[in-house]
Amino acid sequence: MKTVMIVDDALFMRKTIKKMFERAGYEVIAEAENGKEALEKFKESQPDIITMDIAMPVMDGLLSLKEILKVDEDANILMVSAIGQEELVGEALANGAKGFIVKPFTEELLMSAVEQLF
């Protein structure tokens, strides 16, 4: 079973994404509300997949992406962005993100993006 870490500063988004993954047969083993917490939890849990919000307090998703890839250059990180963050998505992909999805999204869209990681 593939394991997942969900990184988003909004509890509602973390819960929504978690339900989507669980219905699809994935195990959510970690959640974080900012990039700094994500880096710490990544080192502890080593998930197969990370969904990473871009705009977060303390440490944003772009910096967290770079820091996680220093720990594991093969980490599968799917960036989650809001409409209007296309420039940041491009930067994330250039820095090693494996894909992206734009909020709001459906479960089908999320699972399709996740399948493309592998």
Summary of the structure (lengths in Angstrom):
residues: 118
radius of gyration: 12.4
end to end distance: 13.5
largest distance: 34.1
contacts: 393
relative contact order: 0.17
helix: 45%
strand: 21%
